[in-house]
């Protein structure tokens, strides 16, 4: 995490998010003293945000999501969700949910296209994107990696 003054005279804060992607945020300040205060405030709020997230593994989430899914979806949809989550877990292993990235998703979908068909990969994508949307709502992950850059299957 560092501050840098850009050509417009405003300081920007550069940092790496949970997935290792470099991000930039404007401090909206031209004075270094004010930018440093912004940095300290940002560190505090970022730490609070990270501690609020409930860290769960893929298998823990699968169990909780399928219990939830039984009360919301039809039996056929629950079965599709179970299959998609199990296949995804089998491919990635029982990783922490917040560690799942766009690259993991792309590799999984490419593997499914090669192994089965494009239709199967698309069905898995739909089921997993919906499940991860629920994980975002539940506070398990900050954003849905299926909704960011991995949209074309």
Rosetta blueprint (number, residue, H / E / L):
1 X L
2 X E
3 X E
4 X E
5 X E
6 X L
7 X L
8 X L
9 X L
10 X L
11 X E
12 X E
13 X E
14 X E
15 X E
16 X E
17 X L
18 X L
19 X L
20 X L
21 X L
22 X E
23 X E
24 X E
25 X E
26 X E
27 X L
28 X L
29 X L
30 X L
31 X L
32 X H
33 X H
34 X H
35 X H
36 X H
37 X H
38 X H
39 X H
40 X H
41 X H
42 X H
43 X H
44 X H
45 X H
46 X H
47 X H
48 X H
49 X H
50 X H
51 X H
52 X H
53 X L
54 X L
55 X L
56 X L
57 X E
58 X H
59 X H
60 X H
61 X H
62 X H
63 X H
64 X H
65 X H
66 X H
67 X H
68 X H
69 X H
70 X H
71 X H
72 X H
73 X L
74 X L
75 X H
76 X H
77 X H
78 X H
79 X H
80 X H
81 X H
82 X H
83 X H
84 X H
85 X H
86 X H
87 X H
88 X H
89 X H
90 X H
91 X H
92 X H
93 X L
94 X L
95 X L
96 X E
97 X H
98 X H
99 X H
100 X L
101 X L
102 X H
103 X H
104 X H
105 X H
106 X H
107 X H
108 X H
109 X H
110 X H
111 X H
112 X H
113 X H
114 X H
115 X H
116 X L
117 X L
118 X H
119 X H
120 X H
121 X H
122 X H
123 X H
124 X H
125 X H
126 X H
127 X H
128 X H
129 X H
130 X H
131 X H
132 X H
133 X H
134 X H
135 X H
136 X H
137 X H
138 X H
139 X L
140 X L
141 X L
142 X L
143 X L
144 X L
145 X L
146 X L
147 X L
148 X L
149 X L
150 X L
151 X L
152 X L
153 X L
